[in-house]
Amino acid sequence: MHRLIAERGLDSTGFSEEDARAALRDMIRARRFDERALALQRRGWMSGYPPFHGQEASQIGAAHAMREDDVLLPTYRSNALQIARGVPPSDIFLFRRGYAEYHSDHDVPVFPQAVPIASQIPHAAGVGMAANYRDDDYAALVCFGDGATSEGDFHEGLNFAGVFDAPVVFFCENNGYAISLPRERQTASESIAGKAEAYGIDGMQVDGNDPLAVREAVEEGLEKARNGEPVLIEALTYRQGPHTTADDPSRYRDDDPDLPEWRIRDPLERFEEYCREQGVVDDDLVESMYEDADDELREAVETAEAVPEPGPEELFDYVYDDLPPELAREREEHMAFVEEHGPFELDR
Ligand SMILES: Cc1ncc(C[n+]2csc(CCOP(=O)(O)OP(=O)(O)O)c2C)c(N)n1
């Protein structure tokens, strides 16, 4: 298992002080984003939201391990990873306000966030196989939770990647729960990482609450993947908040879970403490990181608010390039209805 904070000082690792500061900076950006998103959702500014509170370290560590041309396949919970890769936070807000994905013209190689569980896993195998066919050197990193490993798509994706030597890192954030279902009820396997063996690939576990340990593990995984050996990484972390804003976790779990302290402790507090101990940040620097994150978010909210409401015709715009005939007919009927009765008003 890759671990860093618990066992090593920074100077006994391959990471620099700037690497540690960059990780802390992005964890703070992520935390502030998540807090703001929750507050905005509660105000009715956007629809439901799946917080990633507690998973900042695993996502920032993975983002910092990726090369610029590596392809990310996120889920609805991988917003910290997307932000750290360069997706503008305003795009993620806009998605949650009902707009098509990636409103800005950013050039981050990223797929739309997957909501149907595990559907992105075979896609990732395909992205990796495409890199091989085209003789390109990028790899894919696909995110999913412990619950996704019970889907057939998980099996198919890992199986294809193993057989075709696809350059893919399968990045499972084991946050302890799939909605209300605890990890022990999800699978009888001893670990998620251990499932790799069935596909002839390597599996590893990492302390998912330590951004540098995750970065180390994912860098190793990406290197192997580029050499034709896909890897399954299980980042052990904990979902501190609800599954989504529609969920009440007090109905199915204790405040005091039966997990080790490193697993449930707030990863941002823990890493900030580590950075101070290692002498790579001081109060002023940390404060300025929070201020910068808040400025960025203020701008992101303004950018999102300046975008006009989507028109009713956009409902049909983003799945097909050329609408199949039956959808073209539905679109006509829909627009005729809107003309007669007025547009559907969003209740914000
Ligand atoms: C194919 C499919 N089945 C069911 C759902 C409903 N659903 C939404 S999230 C979720 C749990 C996913 O848990 P996990 O994979 O552990 O990811 P996490 O939400 O913890 O990040 C389920 C069952 C869905 N979105 N897609």
The ligand as an SDF file (V2000), in Angstrom:
LIG
                    3D

 26 27  0  0  0  0  0  0  0  0999 V2000
  -26.5930    1.9480  -13.9610 C   0  0  0  0  0  0  0  0  0  0  0  0
  -27.0320    2.6960  -12.7320 C   0  0  0  0  0  0  0  0  0  0  0  0
  -27.6590    2.0630  -11.7330 N   0  0  0  0  0  0  0  0  0  0  0  0
  -28.0370    2.7370  -10.6210 C   0  0  0  0  0  0  0  0  0  0  0  0
  -27.8150    4.0930  -10.5220 C   0  0  0  0  0  0  0  0  0  0  0  0
  -28.2390    4.8440   -9.2680 C   0  0  0  0  0  0  0  0  0  0  0  0
  -27.0380    5.2170   -8.4990 N   0  0  0  0  0  0  0  0  0  0  0  0
  -26.5650    6.4760   -8.5320 C   0  0  0  0  0  0  0  0  0  0  0  0
  -25.1760    6.6380   -7.6190 S   0  0  0  0  0  0  0  0  0  0  0  0
  -25.2220    5.0320   -7.1290 C   0  0  0  0  0  0  0  0  0  0  0  0
  -24.1790    4.4720   -6.1850 C   0  0  0  0  0  0  0  0  0  0  0  0
  -22.7990    4.4970   -6.7580 C   0  0  0  0  0  0  0  0  0  0  0  0
  -21.8660    4.1930   -5.7720 O   0  0  0  0  0  0  0  0  0  0  0  0
  -20.3150    4.1540   -6.0710 P   0  0  0  0  0  0  0  0  0  0  0  0
  -20.0630    3.5060   -7.3820 O   0  0  0  0  0  0  0  0  0  0  0  0
  -19.6480    3.5670   -4.8800 O   0  0  0  0  0  0  0  0  0  0  0  0
  -19.9280    5.6920   -6.2420 O   0  0  0  0  0  0  0  0  0  0  0  0
  -20.0900    6.9230   -5.2310 P   0  0  0  0  0  0  0  0  0  0  0  0
  -21.4740    7.4930   -5.4620 O   0  0  0  0  0  0  0  0  0  0  0  0
  -19.8760    6.4210   -3.8440 O   0  0  0  0  0  0  0  0  0  0  0  0
  -19.0510    7.9020   -5.6520 O   0  0  0  0  0  0  0  0  0  0  0  0
  -26.3150    4.3780   -7.6930 C   0  0  0  0  0  0  0  0  0  0  0  0
  -26.6450    2.9610   -7.4570 C   0  0  0  0  0  0  0  0  0  0  0  0
  -27.1590    4.7300  -11.6050 C   0  0  0  0  0  0  0  0  0  0  0  0
  -26.8560    6.0280  -11.5810 N   0  0  0  0  0  0  0  0  0  0  0  0
  -26.7630    4.0150  -12.6890 N   0  0  0  0  0  0  0  0  0  0  0  0
  1  2  1  0
  2  3  1  0
  2 26  2  0
  3  4  2  0
  4  5  1  0
  5  6  1  0
  5 24  2  0
  6  7  1  0
  7  8  2  0
  7 22  1  0
  8  9  1  0
  9 10  1  0
 10 11  1  0
 10 22  2  0
 11 12  1  0
 12 13  1  0
 13 14  1  0
 14 15  2  0
 14 16  1  0
 14 17  1  0
 17 18  1  0
 18 19  2  0
 18 20  1  0
 18 21  1  0
 22 23  1  0
 24 25  1  0
 24 26  1  0
M  CHG  1   7   1
M  END
$$$$
